[in-house]
């Protein structure tokens, strides 16, 4: 029996709240979390500054350009991926992002299939990734 692969991933996420709504993205069928909602963001490329990664990922997943603001904190979690025998440790760098500009649109053929402004009082009605809910507490 082969050993479970273990890997580490560094990712950066943007938290944008405007008028009582938070910018979230819905996981596509390309993920193991299809239909779940999470923050716009993703892996930091080799040599890329995390702040640049946040701006790039928000643009890719939502069509919006943002101003990357203050660093809010780091989250860390370990999960098992079901499609492959792998445990992944994700270090999540969370940033406040402001001044969203552009036309909100979904990523094409990516890990997300919808971007939306979700009213904070409606979060309990959706399947929100646990890390995203934890990250929202960093704003206070």
Secondary structure by P-SEA (a helix, b strand, c coil): ccccccbbbbbbbbbbbcccbbbbbbbccccccccccccccccccccccaaaaaaaaaaacccbbbbbccccccccbbbbbccccbbbbbbbbbbbbcccccbbbbbccccccccccccccccccccccaaaaaaaaccc
